Amino acid sequence: MEVRASPASSREAPFKPFEFITFSKPNESKEDARRRIRRAAAAGPRRRTKKEKLMQNEVVLDIAAPSPRDVPIGQSKQLHIIASAQSTEFKSSPSSILSASRIDPFFSYPIDMSPRDLELYNHLFDGTCNKFRTMRDIGFFTRIRESTGFLQVISSSSWSLAHLKNTGDKSEYLHYNDRAMKQLQRRIRDPAHSLGIDVVLGIMTFVCFANLSQNKATLRIHLAGLQDIVERRGGLLTLDPDPTIKMMLFLTAVNSAHMDDIVPIFPLPAGITSQYNKIPQFPIRNLDPPDSGSSLDDDPVIQRTIADMAEINSQIRLGLHFRNLWADPNFANYHLLPLLHGLLSQPRPITLDLSGTSLRLECFRLAAILYVTSIRERFGFDDGSENLYVLKIKAFLGGDLPNWHGENVYLMWILLNAAVSSQTLSTVCQNWFLSRLYQVASLEGITSVKELRSAMIGFCWSEKALGDRWVLLTEENFTKHVG
């Protein structure tokens, strides 16, 4: 007869393999065999007793989120309010429990991924590019589940890395771009998929890349295609259940319109932005020309613009007191872009031959766009369109030195923004604005740059965001132009 036994295990003694114990007779055995059998039988209870003693002083923590049934009603409401107040991101796709800023490890890629592809995809989520971070935070990248859009965002990532490393290598991102374009054309030609949401997402990735690379010609083409697809689907109402896509349409529309000073093709999603920005929706001025005798102090759009900019200045000052606000591009997206959308949506003059109130309203609109643009630069958003607005102001204010009499404070603010907003403005053009700024300031009894700075801060100027721009204004030049 054979019996299998296991030796007692301990931390000191090494593990002994199982062994067979033989008996010559059923009722007889060797003394050492009996001892081995007894030790094997007692090993199990000894292990359990030792484990129970070790666990007496341990506390097991349950890290799972409490269910609503486990939390008292009052406390549940309080937790909900706190969670809502602290939320600064859109939720990720319902198909994933991860936040929008994380790569889903269970995501099934629509293409075969090489190590380089994985590196490029990870760059979309690493936060080094503010434009990518914006799309990441609202959950746009987690929505790209089809090869067309996926290849294009990989192409954008390749372009971004080449731009950051100053390599200038275009072959890689063009390779991905060409593959994405062929996939998109194949989808559009397919009647079963031509109006699908994947096509909308695919075209949107091309719009985003054209915006990222500041290619205006390509941007106009893809933006027109995006607008056409949305209209063929039945309009924006077909996208109502999808806040991520509606927010992306808004972002692409504003950024694209800003590059050309045109009206954005998609509206402000007030239901989304109002969750983060409590400033009411911006009013649009009527197409009727204003009364020639009306005052800027009485114009509702201008006064609303000043009030909104003052509120933004206050929030910037408060935000910088607690954190590095410039590292949060979402502040710019939810506070600055709605104001920029409102300014770009105002009616345009069809001629440069303006005078009176019409001239002042348009110059102020252009200067307000420059002001918002300058603050956006602090968040890492710069599309190089400042010169467009500066040169428009110069065209309107060319000729003799203007004197707006009781409204010269508006004129000084306009000239100041035109002079300091662009980093690529020629010295000649910059001095043209500064010279006129000094002269208009002199008409108002201002005798130094310090007094001028105080006047502009009192009107509407963020020292926290744009205080360094005053280095362009010197007391020597002020005295030279007004002395």
SVG drawing of the C-alpha trace seen along z (x, -y; Angstrom):
<svg xmlns="http://www.w3.org/2000/svg" viewBox="-32 -119 48 126">
<polyline fill="none" stroke="black" stroke-width="0.4" points="0.0,0.0 1.2,-3.5 0.4,-6.8 1.2,-10.3 2.2,-13.0 3.4,-16.5 6.2,-17.9 5.5,-20.9 6.5,-24.2 8.3,-27.0 10.2,-30.1 13.4,-28.5 13.3,-25.1 13.5,-24.7 10.6,-23.0 10.8,-19.2 9.2,-17.3 6.4,-14.8 7.6,-11.2 6.0,-7.8 6.1,-5.9 5.9,-2.1 4.6,0.4 5.3,4.0 2.1,4.7 -1.2,2.7 -0.9,2.5 2.9,2.0 5.2,-0.8 8.6,-2.2 8.8,-4.8 10.2,-7.5 7.4,-6.9 4.8,-7.6 6.6,-10.8 6.5,-12.1 2.8,-11.3 2.0,-13.1 4.0,-16.2 2.3,-16.3 -1.2,-16.1 -0.4,-18.8 1.2,-21.2 -2.1,-22.5 -3.7,-23.6 -0.4,-25.3 -0.3,-27.4 -3.9,-28.5 -3.3,-29.4 -0.2,-31.4 -2.0,-33.4 -4.9,-34.2 -2.5,-35.6 -0.7,-37.8 -4.0,-39.2 -5.3,-40.3 -3.7,-43.8 -4.5,-44.3 -7.2,-46.5 -8.7,-45.8 -9.6,-48.9 -12.4,-48.9 -11.2,-51.2 -14.3,-50.8 -16.6,-53.8 -19.6,-53.6 -22.9,-52.9 -25.7,-55.5 -27.5,-53.0 -24.5,-52.9 -24.4,-56.7 -26.9,-58.7 -29.1,-61.0 -27.7,-64.3 -24.1,-63.1 -24.8,-61.7 -26.1,-65.1 -23.0,-66.8 -20.6,-64.4 -22.4,-65.0 -22.1,-68.7 -18.4,-68.5 -17.7,-66.1 -19.6,-68.4 -17.7,-71.5 -14.3,-69.8 -14.9,-68.3 -13.0,-70.2 -13.1,-67.6 -15.7,-66.0 -16.3,-62.4 -14.7,-59.8 -16.6,-57.6 -19.3,-55.4 -17.4,-52.4 -14.5,-53.1 -14.3,-53.7 -11.0,-55.6 -10.8,-59.4 -10.4,-61.1 -6.7,-61.8 -5.8,-58.1 -5.1,-55.6 -7.5,-52.7 -5.4,-49.5 -8.3,-47.5 -8.8,-49.7 -8.7,-47.6 -6.7,-49.7 -8.2,-50.0 -4.8,-49.5 -1.8,-47.2 0.3,-49.2 4.1,-49.2 6.2,-50.5 6.5,-53.9 2.7,-54.0 2.3,-53.5 4.8,-56.3 2.9,-58.7 -0.5,-57.7 0.9,-58.2 2.1,-61.7 -1.6,-62.7 -2.1,-62.0 1.1,-63.3 0.0,-66.9 3.0,-68.5 0.8,-70.1 -2.0,-72.3 -4.2,-71.7 -3.9,-68.0 -4.6,-68.4 -7.8,-70.2 -9.0,-67.4 -7.8,-64.9 -9.7,-66.5 -13.0,-66.7 -12.7,-63.0 -12.2,-63.5 -9.4,-61.0 -11.3,-58.3 -14.1,-58.7 -11.8,-58.0 -12.5,-54.2 -12.3,-54.0 -9.2,-53.9 -9.8,-57.1 -9.7,-59.5 -7.2,-57.3 -4.6,-57.5 -5.1,-61.3 -4.5,-61.9 -1.4,-59.8 -0.3,-62.0 -1.0,-65.1 1.1,-63.6 4.0,-62.9 3.9,-66.5 3.8,-67.8 6.8,-65.8 8.8,-66.8 7.8,-70.5 8.9,-70.1 12.2,-68.5 12.8,-70.9 13.6,-67.9 11.6,-69.2 11.0,-65.6 7.7,-65.5 7.8,-62.0 6.3,-60.3 3.3,-62.4 2.6,-62.7 2.6,-58.9 -0.1,-58.7 -2.0,-61.6 -2.1,-59.9 -3.4,-56.7 -6.1,-58.6 -7.2,-60.5 -7.6,-57.3 -9.7,-55.8 -11.8,-58.9 -12.5,-59.0 -13.5,-55.4 -15.9,-56.0 -17.5,-59.1 -18.1,-57.1 -19.8,-54.3 -23.6,-55.2 -23.9,-53.1 -21.3,-55.1 -21.1,-58.5 -23.1,-60.3 -22.0,-58.2 -20.6,-59.7 -17.2,-58.2 -17.1,-60.4 -17.8,-63.4 -15.1,-62.5 -12.7,-61.7 -13.2,-65.1 -12.9,-66.8 -9.4,-65.3 -8.3,-66.8 -9.7,-70.2 -7.8,-70.0 -4.6,-69.1 -5.0,-72.0 -5.6,-74.3 -2.6,-72.8 -0.3,-73.4 -1.9,-76.8 -2.6,-75.8 -5.4,-78.2 -6.1,-76.9 -6.5,-73.3 -8.4,-74.4 -11.1,-76.1 -11.5,-73.0 -12.0,-70.6 -14.1,-73.0 -16.5,-73.4 -16.6,-69.6 -17.4,-69.3 -20.2,-71.8 -21.6,-70.0 -21.6,-66.6 -23.3,-68.1 -26.0,-69.7 -26.6,-66.5 -27.1,-64.6 -29.9,-66.9 -28.0,-69.7 -26.6,-70.1 -29.8,-68.7 -28.5,-65.2 -25.5,-65.8 -27.4,-66.9 -26.8,-63.7 -23.1,-64.0 -21.5,-66.9 -18.0,-65.9 -18.6,-66.4 -20.6,-69.6 -17.7,-71.0 -15.2,-70.1 -17.3,-71.7 -17.3,-74.9 -13.6,-74.8 -12.7,-74.2 -15.2,-76.9 -13.8,-79.6 -10.1,-78.8 -10.7,-78.7 -12.7,-81.9 -10.1,-83.7 -7.4,-83.1 -9.5,-85.0 -11.7,-87.3 -14.9,-85.7 -18.1,-84.6 -17.8,-81.1 -19.8,-78.5 -21.0,-76.7 -22.7,-78.3 -21.7,-78.5 -22.8,-75.3 -24.1,-77.4 -25.4,-74.4 -21.9,-73.0 -19.8,-76.1 -22.3,-77.4 -21.2,-74.6 -17.8,-76.2 -18.4,-79.8 -21.3,-81.7 -21.0,-84.7 -24.2,-85.0 -24.2,-84.4 -22.7,-87.3 -25.2,-89.6 -25.0,-90.2 -25.4,-93.7 -28.1,-94.4 -27.1,-94.8 -28.6,-98.3 -25.8,-101.0 -25.6,-102.8 -26.7,-106.3 -23.8,-108.7 -24.4,-110.6 -24.4,-107.6 -21.8,-107.1 -19.5,-104.1 -20.5,-104.4 -24.1,-103.6 -23.4,-100.8 -24.5,-97.5 -22.1,-95.3 -19.0,-97.4 -20.1,-97.7 -20.8,-94.0 -17.3,-93.3 -15.6,-95.5 -17.6,-93.8 -16.7,-90.3 -13.0,-91.2 -13.0,-92.7 -14.5,-89.5 -11.9,-87.4 -9.1,-89.6 -10.5,-89.1 -10.7,-85.3 -7.1,-85.2 -5.9,-87.2 -7.7,-84.9 -6.7,-81.7 -3.0,-82.6 -3.2,-83.1 -3.9,-79.4 -2.3,-77.6 -0.4,-77.9 -3.3,-78.9 -1.3,-79.1 -0.9,-75.3 -4.7,-74.9 -5.8,-75.3 -9.4,-74.6 -9.6,-78.0 -9.0,-79.6 -11.4,-77.3 -14.4,-77.9 -13.8,-81.5 -12.0,-83.2 -13.4,-81.4 -17.0,-82.2 -16.1,-85.9 -14.0,-85.5 -16.9,-83.7 -19.2,-86.7 -16.7,-89.2 -16.2,-87.3 -19.9,-86.9 -20.5,-90.7 -21.5,-92.1 -18.5,-93.4 -18.3,-96.7 -18.2,-96.1 -15.9,-99.1 -13.0,-100.8 -14.7,-104.1 -16.0,-104.4 -16.5,-107.4 -18.1,-108.3 -19.5,-105.6 -19.2,-102.8 -15.4,-103.4 -15.1,-103.4 -17.2,-100.2 -15.2,-98.3 -11.8,-99.4 -12.9,-98.5 -14.0,-95.0 -10.7,-94.4 -8.7,-95.6 -10.9,-93.4 -10.0,-90.4 -6.3,-91.3 -6.7,-91.6 -8.3,-88.1 -5.7,-86.7 -2.8,-88.1 -4.2,-86.4 -4.7,-83.1 -1.0,-83.2 -0.2,-82.8 -2.0,-79.4 0.0,-78.3 -2.5,-79.1 -1.0,-81.1 -2.1,-80.9 -0.1,-83.9 -3.2,-85.9 -2.5,-89.0 -1.0,-91.0 -4.3,-90.6 -6.2,-92.6 -3.4,-95.1 -3.2,-96.0 -7.0,-96.4 -6.9,-98.9 -4.0,-100.7 -6.1,-100.9 -9.1,-102.4 -7.0,-104.9 -4.7,-106.0 -4.3,-109.6 -4.4,-112.5 -4.1,-111.9 -7.6,-111.0 -9.2,-112.7 -12.3,-111.0 -12.6,-113.8 -14.6,-112.4 -13.9,-108.9 -10.1,-109.0 -9.7,-106.4 -11.2,-103.9 -8.8,-105.1 -5.7,-104.8 -6.8,-101.2 -7.1,-100.4 -3.7,-101.8 -2.1,-100.1 -3.4,-96.6 -2.4,-97.2 1.1,-98.2 2.0,-95.4 -0.2,-92.3 1.9,-91.0 5.4,-89.5 6.1,-89.6 4.9,-93.2 7.5,-95.3 9.3,-98.0 8.0,-100.7 4.4,-99.7 4.8,-99.3 6.3,-102.8 3.4,-104.2 1.0,-103.0 3.1,-104.0 3.6,-107.5 -0.1,-108.0 -0.7,-106.5 1.7,-108.9 0.1,-111.9 -3.5,-110.9 -2.4,-110.4 -0.9,-113.9 -4.3,-115.3 -5.8,-113.7 -3.3,-115.3 -1.2,-112.2 2.5,-113.1 4.3,-109.7 4.1,-106.0 3.4,-105.4 0.2,-107.6 -0.8,-105.9 -0.4,-102.5 -2.5,-103.4 -5.2,-104.8 -5.3,-101.6 -5.4,-99.3 -8.4,-101.4 -10.1,-101.0 -9.5,-97.3 -6.0,-95.7 -4.7,-92.5 -1.4,-93.1 -1.1,-89.5 -1.4,-88.4 0.0,-91.3 2.1,-93.2 5.3,-92.3 4.1,-94.1 4.7,-97.5 8.5,-97.0 7.8,-98.3 6.8,-101.7 9.6,-103.9 9.5,-107.3 12.2,-108.4 10.0,-107.7 7.0,-109.2 8.9,-112.5 10.3,-112.4 6.8,-112.2 4.9,-114.7 7.7,-117.0"/>
</svg>
